[in-house]
Amino acid sequence: MTNRELLINVRRWMTASAIIVTATLAFALVPGCNTMEGAGKDVESAGESVQDAAN
């Protein structure tokens, strides 16, 4: 295998890896938005309960 062929293979591997990483992050972050929204509502509800108990 020549240096040129090796370089081409490395570039292909890096491109494929970048696509896989990008897709994985996208699929991981989309449901995460709903999870964070739900967590925010839970924290808000807990804070309101503490406020009500303090009054």
Biopython code that builds the backbone (N, CA, C, O; Angstrom):
import numpy as np
from Bio.PDB.StructureBuilder import StructureBuilder

atoms = [
    (1, "MET", "N", (0.858, -1.165, 0.000)),
    (1, "MET", "CA", (0.000, 0.000, 0.000)),
    (1, "MET", "C", (0.909, 1.233, 0.000)),
    (1, "MET", "O", (1.833, 1.342, 0.806)),
    (2, "THR", "N", (0.630, 2.140, -0.904)),
    (2, "THR", "CA", (1.439, 3.353, -0.995)),
    (2, "THR", "C", (0.976, 4.360, 0.040)),
    (2, "THR", "O", (-0.084, 4.217, 0.650)),
    (3, "ASN", "N", (1.795, 5.377, 0.222)),
    (3, "ASN", "CA", (1.432, 6.437, 1.167)),
    (3, "ASN", "C", (0.151, 7.133, 0.738)),
    (3, "ASN", "O", (-0.669, 7.507, 1.577)),
    (4, "ARG", "N", (-0.020, 7.305, -0.556)),
    (4, "ARG", "CA", (-1.230, 7.968, -1.066)),
    (4, "ARG", "C", (-2.471, 7.142, -0.758)),
    (4, "ARG", "O", (-3.490, 7.681, -0.325)),
    (5, "GLU", "N", (-2.385, 5.834, -0.983)),
    (5, "GLU", "CA", (-3.520, 4.961, -0.682)),
    (5, "GLU", "C", (-3.831, 4.967, 0.821)),
    (5, "GLU", "O", (-4.992, 4.974, 1.228)),
    (6, "LEU", "N", (-2.787, 4.963, 1.617)),
    (6, "LEU", "CA", (-2.978, 5.011, 3.063)),
    (6, "LEU", "C", (-3.664, 6.303, 3.483)),
    (6, "LEU", "O", (-4.573, 6.287, 4.313)),
    (7, "LEU", "N", (-3.230, 7.422, 2.911)),
    (7, "LEU", "CA", (-3.835, 8.716, 3.213)),
    (7, "LEU", "C", (-5.306, 8.747, 2.814)),
    (7, "LEU", "O", (-6.137, 9.288, 3.543)),
    (8, "ILE", "N", (-5.625, 8.176, 1.674)),
    (8, "ILE", "CA", (-7.023, 8.134, 1.214)),
    (8, "ILE", "C", (-7.859, 7.297, 2.183)),
    (8, "ILE", "O", (-8.976, 7.679, 2.532)),
    (9, "ASN", "N", (-7.317, 6.154, 2.618)),
    (9, "ASN", "CA", (-8.050, 5.306, 3.561)),
    (9, "ASN", "C", (-8.249, 6.001, 4.900)),
    (9, "ASN", "O", (-9.316, 5.881, 5.501)),
    (10, "VAL", "N", (-7.250, 6.720, 5.373)),
    (10, "VAL", "CA", (-7.364, 7.440, 6.629)),
    (10, "VAL", "C", (-8.419, 8.529, 6.507)),
    (10, "VAL", "O", (-9.220, 8.711, 7.425)),
    (11, "ARG", "N", (-8.438, 9.247, 5.407)),
    (11, "ARG", "CA", (-9.445, 10.297, 5.206)),
    (11, "ARG", "C", (-10.847, 9.706, 5.171)),
    (11, "ARG", "O", (-11.776, 10.282, 5.737)),
    (12, "ARG", "N", (-11.007, 8.569, 4.514)),
    (12, "ARG", "CA", (-12.324, 7.918, 4.470)),
    (12, "ARG", "C", (-12.764, 7.509, 5.870)),
    (12, "ARG", "O", (-13.920, 7.703, 6.247)),
    (13, "TRP", "N", (-11.832, 6.940, 6.640)),
    (13, "TRP", "CA", (-12.143, 6.517, 7.992)),
    (13, "TRP", "C", (-12.521, 7.715, 8.852)),
    (13, "TRP", "O", (-13.474, 7.651, 9.628)),
    (14, "MET", "N", (-11.774, 8.808, 8.715)),
    (14, "MET", "CA", (-12.066, 10.008, 9.509)),
    (14, "MET", "C", (-13.415, 10.597, 9.128)),
    (14, "MET", "O", (-14.162, 11.041, 10.000)),
    (15, "THR", "N", (-13.738, 10.608, 7.848)),
    (15, "THR", "CA", (-15.026, 11.131, 7.395)),
    (15, "THR", "C", (-16.174, 10.271, 7.935)),
    (15, "THR", "O", (-17.170, 10.788, 8.441)),
    (16, "ALA", "N", (-16.013, 8.965, 7.819)),
    (16, "ALA", "CA", (-17.044, 8.060, 8.321)),
    (16, "ALA", "C", (-17.200, 8.220, 9.831)),
    (16, "ALA", "O", (-18.319, 8.225, 10.344)),
    (17, "SER", "N", (-16.095, 8.350, 10.535)),
    (17, "SER", "CA", (-16.145, 8.531, 11.988)),
    (17, "SER", "C", (-16.844, 9.825, 12.357)),
    (17, "SER", "O", (-17.639, 9.857, 13.297)),
    (18, "ALA", "N", (-16.555, 10.896, 11.624)),
    (18, "ALA", "CA", (-17.191, 12.191, 11.899)),
    (18, "ALA", "C", (-18.696, 12.108, 11.678)),
    (18, "ALA", "O", (-19.468, 12.677, 12.450)),
    (19, "ILE", "N", (-19.109, 11.419, 10.652)),
    (19, "ILE", "CA", (-20.549, 11.267, 10.376)),
    (19, "ILE", "C", (-21.217, 10.471, 11.496)),
    (19, "ILE", "O", (-22.300, 10.832, 11.956)),
    (20, "ILE", "N", (-20.578, 9.403, 11.929)),
    (20, "ILE", "CA", (-21.147, 8.574, 12.994)),
    (20, "ILE", "C", (-21.247, 9.358, 14.300)),
    (20, "ILE", "O", (-22.266, 9.289, 14.988)),
    (21, "VAL", "N", (-20.208, 10.096, 14.641)),
    (21, "VAL", "CA", (-20.214, 10.885, 15.878)),
    (21, "VAL", "C", (-21.301, 11.957, 15.816)),
    (21, "VAL", "O", (-22.031, 12.156, 16.787)),
    (22, "THR", "N", (-21.413, 12.644, 14.688)),
    (22, "THR", "CA", (-22.422, 13.686, 14.532)),
    (22, "THR", "C", (-23.832, 13.114, 14.651)),
    (22, "THR", "O", (-24.686, 13.682, 15.332)),
    (23, "ALA", "N", (-24.065, 11.999, 13.992)),
    (23, "ALA", "CA", (-25.388, 11.370, 14.054)),
    (23, "ALA", "C", (-25.706, 10.909, 15.475)),
    (23, "ALA", "O", (-26.832, 11.073, 15.945)),
    (24, "THR", "N", (-24.726, 10.340, 16.152)),
    (24, "THR", "CA", (-24.935, 9.867, 17.520)),
    (24, "THR", "C", (-25.280, 11.027, 18.446)),
    (24, "THR", "O", (-26.194, 10.921, 19.264)),
    (25, "LEU", "N", (-24.556, 12.124, 18.320)),
    (25, "LEU", "CA", (-24.842, 13.289, 19.152)),
    (25, "LEU", "C", (-26.223, 13.853, 18.864)),
    (25, "LEU", "O", (-26.949, 14.226, 19.786)),
    (26, "ALA", "N", (-26.589, 13.916, 17.596)),
    (26, "ALA", "CA", (-27.903, 14.444, 17.232)),
    (26, "ALA", "C", (-29.011, 13.586, 17.835)),
    (26, "ALA", "O", (-29.972, 14.113, 18.394)),
    (27, "PHE", "N", (-28.878, 12.265, 17.722)),
    (27, "PHE", "CA", (-29.903, 11.380, 18.269)),
    (27, "PHE", "C", (-29.914, 11.398, 19.788)),
    (27, "PHE", "O", (-30.956, 11.155, 20.397)),
    (28, "ALA", "N", (-28.790, 11.676, 20.407)),
    (28, "ALA", "CA", (-28.730, 11.723, 21.869)),
    (28, "ALA", "C", (-29.298, 13.032, 22.409)),
    (28, "ALA", "O", (-29.906, 13.047, 23.479)),
    (29, "LEU", "N", (-29.105, 14.120, 21.685)),
    (29, "LEU", "CA", (-29.529, 15.420, 22.181)),
    (29, "LEU", "C", (-31.008, 15.696, 21.974)),
    (29, "LEU", "O", (-31.611, 16.416, 22.770)),
    (30, "VAL", "N", (-31.601, 15.150, 20.936)),
    (30, "VAL", "CA", (-33.014, 15.426, 20.659)),
    (30, "VAL", "C", (-33.910, 14.941, 21.797)),
    (30, "VAL", "O", (-34.734, 15.719, 22.279)),
    (31, "PRO", "N", (-33.790, 13.697, 22.245)),
    (31, "PRO", "CA", (-34.619, 13.291, 23.383)),
    (31, "PRO", "C", (-34.203, 13.987, 24.673)),
    (31, "PRO", "O", (-35.011, 14.135, 25.589)),
    (32, "GLY", "N", (-32.960, 14.409, 24.746)),
    (32, "GLY", "CA", (-32.470, 15.096, 25.933)),
    (32, "GLY", "C", (-33.205, 16.394, 26.185)),
    (32, "GLY", "O", (-33.342, 16.812, 27.335)),
    (33, "CYS", "N", (-33.680, 17.040, 25.135)),
    (33, "CYS", "CA", (-34.434, 18.286, 25.294)),
    (33, "CYS", "C", (-35.699, 18.026, 26.106)),
    (33, "CYS", "O", (-36.018, 18.786, 27.021)),
    (34, "ASN", "N", (-36.413, 16.967, 25.779)),
    (34, "ASN", "CA", (-37.631, 16.632, 26.516)),
    (34, "ASN", "C", (-37.299, 16.262, 27.956)),
    (34, "ASN", "O", (-38.036, 16.614, 28.878)),
    (35, "THR", "N", (-36.210, 15.565, 28.145)),
    (35, "THR", "CA", (-35.824, 15.155, 29.490)),
    (35, "THR", "C", (-35.505, 16.368, 30.346)),
    (35, "THR", "O", (-35.937, 16.444, 31.496)),
    (36, "MET", "N", (-34.757, 17.314, 29.804)),
    (36, "MET", "CA", (-34.393, 18.511, 30.560)),
    (36, "MET", "C", (-35.632, 19.351, 30.869)),
    (36, "MET", "O", (-35.738, 19.942, 31.944)),
    (37, "GLU", "N", (-36.561, 19.398, 29.926)),
    (37, "GLU", "CA", (-37.798, 20.148, 30.173)),
    (37, "GLU", "C", (-38.568, 19.517, 31.330)),
    (37, "GLU", "O", (-39.070, 20.220, 32.207)),
    (38, "GLY", "N", (-38.655, 18.207, 31.326)),
    (38, "GLY", "CA", (-39.340, 17.503, 32.408)),
    (38, "GLY", "C", (-38.635, 17.700, 33.739)),
    (38, "GLY", "O", (-39.282, 17.879, 34.771)),
    (39, "ALA", "N", (-37.299, 17.666, 33.714)),
    (39, "ALA", "CA", (-36.538, 17.876, 34.944)),
    (39, "ALA", "C", (-36.762, 19.294, 35.471)),
    (39, "ALA", "O", (-36.877, 19.498, 36.679)),
    (40, "GLY", "N", (-36.824, 20.257, 34.578)),
    (40, "GLY", "CA", (-37.080, 21.641, 34.984)),
    (40, "GLY", "C", (-38.439, 21.788, 35.644)),
    (40, "GLY", "O", (-38.582, 22.506, 36.634)),
    (41, "LYS", "N", (-39.424, 21.113, 35.100)),
    (41, "LYS", "CA", (-40.770, 21.166, 35.699)),
    (41, "LYS", "C", (-40.775, 20.522, 37.075)),
    (41, "LYS", "O", (-41.434, 21.012, 37.992)),
    (42, "ASP", "N", (-40.034, 19.416, 37.222)),
    (42, "ASP", "CA", (-39.958, 18.743, 38.527)),
    (42, "ASP", "C", (-39.309, 19.649, 39.563)),
    (42, "ASP", "O", (-39.785, 19.741, 40.694)),
    (43, "VAL", "N", (-38.237, 20.311, 39.186)),
    (43, "VAL", "CA", (-37.534, 21.199, 40.116)),
    (43, "VAL", "C", (-38.432, 22.379, 40.475)),
    (43, "VAL", "O", (-38.479, 22.800, 41.631)),
    (44, "GLU", "N", (-39.138, 22.908, 39.490)),
    (44, "GLU", "CA", (-40.054, 24.032, 39.753)),
    (44, "GLU", "C", (-41.153, 23.605, 40.716)),
    (44, "GLU", "O", (-41.498, 24.341, 41.640)),
    (45, "SER", "N", (-41.698, 22.424, 40.498)),
    (45, "SER", "CA", (-42.758, 21.913, 41.371)),
    (45, "SER", "C", (-42.241, 21.723, 42.794)),
    (45, "SER", "O", (-42.932, 22.061, 43.755)),
    (46, "ALA", "N", (-41.048, 21.193, 42.933)),
    (46, "ALA", "CA", (-40.459, 21.002, 44.264)),
    (46, "ALA", "C", (-40.244, 22.350, 44.945)),
    (46, "ALA", "O", (-40.498, 22.494, 46.140)),
    (47, "GLY", "N", (-39.777, 23.335, 44.181)),
    (47, "GLY", "CA", (-39.568, 24.677, 44.740)),
    (47, "GLY", "C", (-40.860, 25.301, 45.207)),
    (47, "GLY", "O", (-40.891, 25.951, 46.252)),
    (48, "GLU", "N", (-41.930, 25.115, 44.453)),
    (48, "GLU", "CA", (-43.226, 25.658, 44.845)),
    (48, "GLU", "C", (-43.730, 24.978, 46.116)),
    (48, "GLU", "O", (-44.330, 25.627, 46.972)),
    (49, "SER", "N", (-43.486, 23.671, 46.239)),
    (49, "SER", "CA", (-43.903, 22.940, 47.437)),
    (49, "SER", "C", (-43.171, 23.471, 48.666)),
    (49, "SER", "O", (-43.773, 23.627, 49.728)),
    (50, "VAL", "N", (-41.888, 23.745, 48.527)),
    (50, "VAL", "CA", (-41.103, 24.288, 49.638)),
    (50, "VAL", "C", (-41.614, 25.681, 50.015)),
    (50, "VAL", "O", (-41.723, 26.010, 51.196)),
    (51, "GLN", "N", (-41.925, 26.493, 49.002)),
    (51, "GLN", "CA", (-42.463, 27.819, 49.256)),
    (51, "GLN", "C", (-43.782, 27.742, 50.000)),
    (51, "GLN", "O", (-43.996, 28.472, 50.968)),
    (52, "ASP", "N", (-44.666, 26.865, 49.556)),
    (52, "ASP", "CA", (-45.974, 26.720, 50.214)),
    (52, "ASP", "C", (-45.806, 26.261, 51.654)),
    (52, "ASP", "O", (-46.518, 26.735, 52.539)),
    (53, "ALA", "N", (-44.881, 25.350, 51.901)),
    (53, "ALA", "CA", (-44.657, 24.853, 53.262)),
    (53, "ALA", "C", (-44.076, 25.952, 54.155)),
    (53, "ALA", "O", (-44.338, 25.979, 55.358)),
    (54, "ALA", "N", (-43.289, 26.855, 53.567)),
    (54, "ALA", "CA", (-42.671, 27.920, 54.351)),
    (54, "ALA", "C", (-43.691, 28.970, 54.757)),
    (54, "ALA", "O", (-43.529, 29.629, 55.784)),
    (55, "ASN", "N", (-44.740, 29.132, 53.961)),
    (55, "ASN", "CA", (-45.761, 30.159, 54.260)),
    (55, "ASN", "C", (-46.725, 29.588, 55.211)),
    (55, "ASN", "O", (-47.673, 30.264, 55.610)),
]
sb = StructureBuilder()
sb.init_structure("model")
sb.init_model(0)
sb.init_chain("A")
sb.init_seg("    ")
for serial, (resi, resn, name, xyz) in enumerate(atoms, 1):
    if name == "N":
        sb.init_residue(resn, " ", resi, " ")
    sb.init_atom(name, np.array(xyz, "f"), 0.0, 1.0, " ", f" {name:<3s}", serial, name[0])
structure = sb.get_structure()
